[in-house]
Amino acid sequence: MEDEIIFKVLTSNDLEQYKKVRISCLTKFPDNFGTTTLEEIASSPIGLLTSLIFHVLMDLFMELFDLLILSEFVDLLKKDEKNYA
């Protein structure tokens, strides 16, 4: 049987299980995270939910920023193309 990765949008119902998995990963791979195992154990579910929301919003912001930069670049190319026509 192959290992498979399943992606899922986390909800508040998933926080307890997510925290267990995160603490397990922190214990095994401490250099891959921005917090320590002890900090994670001491954190509240609200802090985790806030962190998840922050990361989702940052990802959305970066996507929008990339689109804006791409749009500006396309506009510059169009202007440049008119100058050479």
Beta strands, then each sheet from edge to edge (+ up, - down):
end
